[in-house]
């Protein structure tokens, strides 16, 4: 059996508001972020992220499980619902660096996702049958992903 191959689907940049912090004193628990906007761009689709999107982060000891739901609008007016779950190891030391205005070295943490798509627009029906992976990166002001279609 051969190893899976991928091809770039799009890059995604998300703007997020301040978190609602529901963590326990030990630091575990939930952060909930309002995704206030963003954009995506690839060879087969591009557009913007609508501000009805959110990110639910469950912080565990040493890692976080993410659960994101985005409503995307392509440049030609199609609506695409994108959901993904994933894991990141962005911890307190990373958050302290971002709060101090420093950028993070993406090699210092693990941030991977498994996106799925839903659309009723016939032009993008092919997305309903795509399995994808995302490699995430966190900056002080946004969350960025390189999203790849698994072939």
Backbone as CSV, one residue per row, in Angstrom:
resi,resn,N_x,N_y,N_z,CA_x,CA_y,CA_z,C_x,C_y,C_z
1,UNK,0.850,-1.175,0.000,0.000,0.000,0.000,0.897,1.240,0.000
2,UNK,0.556,2.205,-0.815,1.392,3.407,-0.923,1.003,4.449,0.122
3,UNK,1.942,5.317,0.416,1.688,6.422,1.343,0.794,7.463,0.662
4,UNK,-0.033,8.147,1.417,-0.888,9.164,0.804,-0.076,10.336,0.267
5,UNK,-0.594,10.922,-0.787,0.008,12.139,-1.323,-1.011,13.262,-1.204
6,UNK,-0.526,14.481,-1.257,-1.407,15.639,-1.117,-1.084,16.666,-2.185
7,UNK,-2.007,17.617,-2.341,-1.729,18.795,-3.165,-2.327,19.988,-2.431
8,UNK,-1.714,21.155,-2.586,-2.235,22.342,-1.908,-3.672,22.624,-2.330
9,UNK,-4.516,22.905,-1.355,-5.901,23.277,-1.625,-6.058,24.789,-1.478
10,UNK,-5.633,25.333,-0.333,-5.615,26.782,-0.138,-4.848,27.124,1.124
11,UNK,-4.501,28.390,1.249,-4.003,28.915,2.513,-5.160,29.660,3.153
12,UNK,-5.194,29.620,4.452,-6.296,30.198,5.216,-5.721,31.050,6.331
13,UNK,-6.180,32.281,6.441,-5.782,33.170,7.531,-7.036,33.588,8.276
14,UNK,-7.034,33.394,9.581,-8.188,33.723,10.416,-7.840,34.829,11.391
15,UNK,-8.746,35.778,11.512,-8.643,36.818,12.535,-9.519,36.371,13.700
16,UNK,-8.956,36.401,14.894,-9.700,35.947,16.069,-9.747,37.034,17.123
17,UNK,-10.881,37.090,17.817,-11.027,38.029,18.918,-10.403,37.467,20.187
18,UNK,-10.487,38.233,21.243,-9.982,37.783,22.540,-10.791,36.566,22.987
19,UNK,-10.142,35.616,23.667,-10.870,34.408,24.058,-11.799,34.636,25.243
20,UNK,-12.866,33.871,25.260,-13.647,33.695,26.474,-12.945,32.563,27.207
21,UNK,-12.503,32.825,28.413,-11.645,31.892,29.139,-12.464,31.134,30.178
22,UNK,-12.685,29.856,29.925,-13.432,28.996,30.842,-12.517,27.949,31.478
23,UNK,-11.234,28.275,31.599,-10.290,27.306,32.144,-10.360,27.241,33.666
24,UNK,-9.979,26.082,34.176,-9.881,25.845,35.615,-8.570,26.440,36.135
25,UNK,-8.403,26.539,37.443,-7.154,27.087,37.994,-5.892,26.349,37.520
26,UNK,-6.006,25.066,37.178,-4.828,24.324,36.710,-4.523,24.573,35.231
27,UNK,-5.313,25.428,34.571,-5.078,25.778,33.175,-5.818,24.921,32.171
28,UNK,-6.441,23.834,32.624,-7.217,23.005,31.705,-8.633,23.574,31.590
29,UNK,-9.304,23.202,30.531,-10.662,23.688,30.308,-10.805,24.270,28.921
30,UNK,-11.757,25.175,28.745,-12.060,25.691,27.409,-11.694,27.152,27.240
31,UNK,-11.203,27.439,26.026,-11.143,28.784,25.477,-12.149,28.783,24.331
32,UNK,-12.914,29.836,24.180,-13.801,29.973,23.029,-13.451,31.283,22.336
33,UNK,-13.123,31.166,21.054,-12.727,32.325,20.265,-13.781,32.630,19.215
34,UNK,-14.125,33.890,19.064,-14.946,34.333,17.938,-13.997,34.590,16.783
35,UNK,-14.234,33.908,15.660,-13.461,34.168,14.453,-14.133,35.351,13.769
36,UNK,-13.462,36.485,13.770,-14.074,37.743,13.309,-13.921,37.985,11.814
37,UNK,-13.159,37.138,11.139,-12.971,37.285,9.698,-11.767,36.513,9.233
38,UNK,-11.402,36.752,8.009,-10.245,36.095,7.440,-10.415,35.927,5.947
39,UNK,-9.461,35.230,5.361,-9.512,34.992,3.918,-8.805,33.681,3.590
40,UNK,-9.137,33.157,2.417,-8.508,31.936,1.936,-8.218,32.099,0.455
41,UNK,-7.171,31.427,-0.003,-6.769,31.578,-1.395,-6.044,30.326,-1.863
42,UNK,-6.497,29.799,-3.009,-5.870,28.652,-3.633,-6.140,28.671,-5.121
43,UNK,-5.608,27.694,-5.828,-5.759,27.645,-7.283,-7.203,27.430,-7.712
44,UNK,-8.009,26.735,-6.874,-9.377,26.405,-7.278,-10.467,27.152,-6.531
45,UNK,-10.102,27.862,-5.479,-11.094,28.661,-4.761,-10.408,29.699,-3.894
46,UNK,-11.091,30.820,-3.722,-10.597,31.874,-2.840,-11.784,32.707,-2.395
47,UNK,-11.593,33.393,-1.281,-12.668,34.221,-0.763,-12.391,34.663,0.653
48,UNK,-13.494,34.860,1.388,-13.368,35.395,2.747,-14.094,34.505,3.755
49,UNK,-13.699,34.648,5.008,-14.335,33.946,6.116,-15.336,34.908,6.740
50,UNK,-16.577,34.456,6.864,-17.625,35.304,7.429,-17.543,35.309,8.959
51,UNK,-17.941,36.413,9.598,-17.775,36.549,11.051,-18.836,35.823,11.879
52,UNK,-19.351,34.733,11.367,-20.276,33.885,12.127,-19.578,32.571,12.465
53,UNK,-18.272,32.629,12.646,-17.428,31.460,12.809,-16.813,31.440,14.205
54,UNK,-16.395,30.252,14.651,-15.823,30.159,15.983,-14.858,29.010,16.145
55,UNK,-14.109,29.071,17.241,-13.059,28.103,17.566,-13.198,27.736,19.040
56,UNK,-13.480,26.464,19.306,-13.608,25.962,20.659,-12.352,25.154,20.962
57,UNK,-11.573,25.603,21.931,-10.288,24.988,22.258,-10.399,24.334,23.632
58,UNK,-10.188,23.018,23.686,-10.195,22.282,24.955,-8.746,22.050,25.367
59,UNK,-8.310,22.769,26.390,-6.923,22.685,26.858,-6.792,21.514,27.826
60,UNK,-5.877,20.633,27.498,-5.554,19.490,28.348,-4.150,19.718,28.903
61,UNK,-3.625,18.766,29.617,-2.270,18.885,30.143,-1.263,18.639,29.015
62,UNK,-0.635,19.706,28.504,0.398,19.584,27.492,-0.061,19.712,26.052
63,UNK,-1.358,19.839,25.817,-1.860,19.998,24.450,-3.279,20.551,24.489
64,UNK,-3.786,20.877,23.300,-5.170,21.343,23.200,-5.842,20.655,22.018
65,UNK,-7.111,20.342,22.186,-7.942,19.816,21.107,-8.766,20.971,20.568
66,UNK,-8.739,21.186,19.255,-9.490,22.301,18.688,-10.679,21.781,17.890
67,UNK,-11.730,22.587,17.884,-12.973,22.273,17.190,-13.440,23.580,16.561
68,UNK,-13.276,23.702,15.244,-13.526,24.965,14.549,-14.652,24.785,13.540
69,UNK,-15.499,25.809,13.431,-16.567,25.844,12.439,-16.508,27.197,11.746
70,UNK,-16.330,27.163,10.425,-16.199,28.389,9.641,-17.245,28.426,8.539
71,UNK,-17.772,29.601,8.282,-18.586,29.816,7.094,-17.755,30.673,6.154
72,UNK,-17.469,30.112,4.987,-16.621,30.776,4.009,-17.472,31.173,2.810
73,UNK,-17.125,32.298,2.210,-17.791,32.743,0.991,-16.737,32.923,-0.087
74,UNK,-16.905,32.205,-1.201,-15.942,32.318,-2.290,-16.125,33.657,-2.996
75,UNK,-15.114,34.049,-3.748,-15.181,35.309,-4.499,-16.333,35.349,-5.489
76,UNK,-16.811,34.174,-5.912,-17.941,34.145,-6.842,-19.272,33.822,-6.149
77,UNK,-19.328,33.998,-4.820,-20.595,33.967,-4.096,-21.053,32.640,-3.526
78,UNK,-20.268,31.581,-3.622,-20.662,30.291,-3.051,-20.395,30.279,-1.549
79,UNK,-21.282,29.648,-0.795,-21.071,29.448,0.635,-20.522,28.046,0.865
80,UNK,-19.478,27.966,1.686,-18.839,26.697,2.020,-18.700,26.641,3.538
81,UNK,-19.229,25.576,4.125,-19.096,25.346,5.560,-17.888,24.435,5.756
82,UNK,-16.929,24.907,6.518,-15.711,24.147,6.792,-15.648,23.865,8.281
83,UNK,-15.465,22.604,8.634,-15.267,22.235,10.031,-13.941,21.499,10.139
84,UNK,-13.308,21.625,11.285,-12.114,20.812,11.496,-11.845,20.652,12.979
85,UNK,-11.274,19.521,13.253,-10.762,19.216,14.582,-9.268,19.027,14.444
86,UNK,-8.593,19.192,15.539,-7.153,19.030,15.469,-6.503,19.095,16.838
87,UNK,-5.206,19.104,16.803,-4.374,19.125,18.014,-3.328,20.214,17.863
88,UNK,-3.096,20.947,18.937,-1.917,21.819,18.974,-1.263,21.723,20.342
89,UNK,0.015,22.017,20.357,0.773,21.982,21.614,1.230,23.384,22.009
90,UNK,0.450,24.380,21.607,0.738,25.757,22.010,0.387,25.880,23.493
91,UNK,1.414,26.102,24.303,1.222,26.104,25.750,1.384,27.477,26.369
92,UNK,1.411,27.528,27.697,1.522,28.802,28.409,2.749,29.619,28.015
93,UNK,3.868,28.941,27.743,5.074,29.681,27.360,4.893,30.350,25.994
94,UNK,4.163,29.706,25.108,3.879,30.305,23.802,2.932,31.503,23.949
95,UNK,1.888,31.327,24.768,0.931,32.429,24.974,1.614,33.634,25.624
96,UNK,2.573,33.382,26.524,3.314,34.479,27.162,4.140,35.240,26.127
97,UNK,4.752,34.514,25.188,5.531,35.173,24.134,4.627,36.038,23.249
98,UNK,3.457,35.500,22.880,2.536,36.283,22.046,2.057,37.523,22.795
99,UNK,1.766,37.375,24.093,1.312,38.516,24.897,2.401,39.580,25.001
100,UNK,3.672,39.157,24.935,4.802,40.096,24.987,5.115,40.677,23.612
101,UNK,4.311,40.334,22.602,4.510,40.884,21.266,5.483,40.105,20.406
102,UNK,5.864,38.917,20.840,6.818,38.104,20.080,6.087,37.144,19.151
103,UNK,6.695,36.866,18.013,6.186,35.828,17.126,6.701,34.475,17.599
104,UNK,5.958,33.433,17.274,6.344,32.083,17.660,7.083,31.392,16.521
105,UNK,7.993,30.546,16.878,8.659,29.684,15.908,7.755,28.473,15.696
106,UNK,7.198,28.286,14.485,6.289,27.158,14.260,6.919,25.794,14.554
107,UNK,8.238,25.706,14.508,8.897,24.441,14.827,8.839,24.126,16.323
108,UNK,8.420,25.110,17.145,8.390,24.906,18.597,7.080,24.289,19.089
109,UNK,6.136,24.022,18.183,4.866,23.405,18.578,4.307,22.585,17.428
110,UNK,3.372,21.714,17.758,2.685,20.865,16.788,1.279,21.427,16.615
111,UNK,0.813,21.569,15.354,-0.506,22.159,15.098,-1.030,21.555,13.798
112,UNK,-1.884,20.532,13.914,-2.414,19.827,12.753,-3.931,19.700,12.870
113,UNK,-4.598,19.731,11.702,-6.057,19.656,11.676,-6.531,18.716,10.574
114,UNK,-7.821,18.356,10.655,-8.459,17.484,9.662,-9.751,18.146,9.168
115,UNK,-9.656,19.045,8.171,-10.841,19.752,7.670,-11.779,18.872,6.839
116,UNK,-13.059,19.216,6.909,-14.107,18.654,6.059,-14.937,19.828,5.553
117,UNK,-15.612,19.641,4.427,-16.344,20.726,3.774,-17.760,20.307,3.425
118,UNK,-18.669,21.301,3.442,-20.043,21.104,2.984,-20.447,22.322,2.170
119,UNK,-21.037,22.065,1.002,-21.600,23.150,0.208,-22.743,22.605,-0.632
120,UNK,-23.708,23.454,-0.925,-24.808,23.098,-1.823,-24.587,23.690,-3.208
121,UNK,-23.507,24.441,-3.389,-23.228,25.088,-4.662,-22.595,24.078,-5.623
122,UNK,-23.241,23.865,-6.766,-22.786,22.857,-7.734,-21.363,23.115,-8.221
123,UNK,-20.940,24.381,-8.272,-19.589,24.688,-8.743,-18.507,24.138,-7.822
124,UNK,-18.855,23.936,-6.565,-17.892,23.474,-5.577,-18.298,22.148,-4.954
125,UNK,-19.193,21.421,-5.618,-19.654,20.134,-5.101,-18.495,19.175,-4.836
126,UNK,-17.427,19.283,-5.595,-16.259,18.423,-5.414,-15.686,18.520,-4.001
127,UNK,-15.880,19.677,-3.339,-15.377,19.837,-1.967,-16.061,18.889,-0.987
128,UNK,-17.314,18.512,-1.261,-18.047,17.604,-0.378,-17.384,16.231,-0.289
129,UNK,-16.500,15.923,-1.216,-15.836,14.621,-1.260,-14.327,14.726,-1.041
130,UNK,-13.881,15.796,-0.425,-12.451,15.997,-0.175,-12.120,15.673,1.278
131,UNK,-11.059,14.903,1.449,-10.432,14.746,2.759,-9.210,15.641,2.731
132,UNK,-9.017,16.401,3.791,-7.918,17.363,3.808,-7.160,17.292,5.123
133,UNK,-5.978,17.857,5.104,-5.191,18.046,6.316,-4.742,19.503,6.339
134,UNK,-4.583,20.034,7.514,-4.113,21.401,7.659,-2.922,21.453,8.594
135,UNK,-1.973,22.300,8.251,-0.816,22.560,9.105,-0.964,23.993,9.585
136,UNK,-1.114,24.165,10.891,-1.411,25.470,11.452,-0.198,26.206,11.977
137,UNK,-0.379,27.516,12.074,0.637,28.412,12.608,-0.088,29.533,13.342
138,UNK,0.353,29.856,14.541,-0.278,30.906,15.347,0.639,32.104,15.413
139,UNK,0.097,33.283,15.092,0.839,34.525,15.271,0.131,35.343,16.345
140,UNK,0.666,36.506,16.628,0.044,37.375,17.628,-1.350,37.816,17.207
141,UNK,-1.589,37.944,15.905,-2.844,38.529,15.425,-3.738,37.578,14.643
142,UNK,-3.220,36.421,14.246,-4.045,35.531,13.433,-3.611,34.084,13.575
143,UNK,-4.462,33.229,13.033,-4.162,31.816,12.906,-4.082,31.535,11.407
144,UNK,-3.012,30.877,10.975,-2.836,30.576,9.544,-2.729,29.075,9.353
145,UNK,-3.249,28.630,8.204,-3.183,27.212,7.865,-2.762,27.046,6.406
146,UNK,-1.998,26.021,6.160,-1.790,25.508,4.803,-2.671,24.271,4.732
147,UNK,-3.715,24.316,3.903,-4.674,23.214,3.795,-4.361,22.438,2.524
148,UNK,-4.220,21.118,2.674,-3.850,20.238,1.573,-4.930,19.180,1.373
149,UNK,-5.279,18.947,0.119,-6.189,17.869,-0.238,-5.409,16.561,-0.262
150,UNK,-5.966,15.537,0.391,-5.358,14.211,0.335,-5.864,13.538,-0.934
151,UNK,-4.935,13.110,-1.781,-5.299,12.501,-3.076,-5.522,11.005,-2.939
